[in-house]
Amino acid sequence: MKKNIIVIFPIILSVITVAIFFNLSVKPMDTTTNVLGQKETMSQNENSKKNTIGNAAQNNSNSKSIGSNTGNSSDESKFSSSGQTTTKDSSTVATTAPANTIKLSFVGDCLCATDENTSYENCFNDVAKAKNPSYFLEKVNSYFLNDDFTIADCENVYSDSKKLKVSDKGQYADPNVRAFWFKSPAKNAKILSAGGIDMVSISNNHINDYGLEGHEDTRKALDAANVKWGEEGKIVYFEKHNFKISVICVSMYGDYVLPTIQSALKKATKKSDYQIIYFHGGTEGLHEPENWKVNACHTLIDSGADLIIGDHPHVLQPLEKYKNKTIIYSMGNFIFGGNRHPENRTIIYQHTITLTSNNKISEETGDIIPCYVYTGDTNNWQPAQIKDKATKKKVLSFMNGKRKSPL
């Protein structure tokens, strides 16, 4: 009997010692890290996050096929890729801590304005006068209010100036092609923030529709609406869980701009852990990216970009996985004040980064949410999630390179 007591006592002592060690050394993780001080405040009273990102394992091959998405989800909307961490030490206490995640949402062109030479009943600017700013994104804002950071393209000028003159866009060779100038009152920039959009790119072909003064007025309107903006020469940084992300906003109408973008990417890499390129470029109306654009995006991944999001064609173009990195060549329109009948398919793309307890990427997952640009017979300026399964499947199949059109 005494032998048993003697044997058991050291074991009990060891257990107590380990328990004391854990109590002193393991600290609770900080889950309240703010993202630019805005998103956390907006979402405090929201329900828990929806739409769990899929966990299907992504093959680590360097495939270059457009639309390649090797996720196993039955609706094809979810896919994942492993991060860059190559070792896992299961013997350390740190690996047992819960993972930190950062969820990013992306949408395409937000053209919240009416053309200078267009006037018709219930045009965008007229509706904006009558509606609350929250009207325009009220059918989709739950995605943006429950993520960490939402990024869009701002493709119009915001200004109240009566002195602005349209910029000279020259003459088009084709007489059937006309130029457009888009301007909206400064208060309409609140449409973006009211809908949960945190940041916009203003690197596009319409930011200078009203010259440099209109460009500057747009910056001021976005600042007043508490919307961050990026453009050439202004990289936007944000941070969560001590993990810093940079967003490089650029126009890219040919590969001649690659050296400039690579220079910005090199600068961002020194200051951030993860680099996103949000570009505006390509040919309008095409559902497939041109070869030069594909090659340019591959070059930018090779140069250090971690995620590339494109827009400008006003229609969707597929997703590609290149060297285990995601490229979406065109997000299409989202809010589109340009006309009554734009192509009526778009997406919300959500990208979730999962971090280990020592802030290394363990996994990146993506979720495609098919949407309409508008509902009804004509444009009501309200994007909405597609509920019909057959319509939704067509969009998902297109984004995965299995259809020629999302329609």
Sequence and secondary structure as in RCSB ss.txt:
>XXXX:A:sequence
MKKNIIVIFPIILSVITVAIFFNLSVKPMDTTTNVLGQKETMSQNENSKKNTIGNAAQNNSNSKSIGSNTGNSSD
ESKFSSSGQTTTKDSSTVATTAPANTIKLSFVGDCLCATDENTSYENCFNDVAKAKNPSYFLEKVNSYFLNDDFT
IADCENVYSDSKKLKVSDKGQYADPNVRAFWFKSPAKNAKILSAGGIDMVSISNNHINDYGLEGHEDTRKALDAA
NVKWGEEGKIVYFEKHNFKISVICVSMYGDYVLPTIQSALKKATKKSDYQIIYFHGGTEGLHEPENWKVNACHTL
IDSGADLIIGDHPHVLQPLEKYKNKTIIYSMGNFIFGGNRHPENRTIIYQHTITLTSNNKISEETGDIIPCYVYT
GDTNNWQPAQIKDKATKKKVLSFMNGKRKSPL
>XXXX:A:secstr
 HHHHHHHHHHHHHHHHHHHHHHHH         STTTHHHHTTTS S  S              BT      TT
S EEEEE S     TTSGGGGS  EEEEEEEEEEEE SEETT   TT HHHHHHHS GGGTTTTTHHHHHTSSEE
EEEE SEE   SS         SSTT     EEE GGGGHHHHHTT  EEE  STTTTTTHHHHHHHHHHHHHHT
T EEEBTTB EEEEETTEEEEEEEEE SSGGGHHHHHHHHHHHHHH SEEEEEEE S TT SS  HHHHHHHHHH
HHTT SEEEEE SSSEEEEEEETTEEEEEEE EEEE S S     EEEEEEEEEE TTS EEEEEEEEEEEES  
SSS  S  EE   HHHHHHHHHHHTTS S   
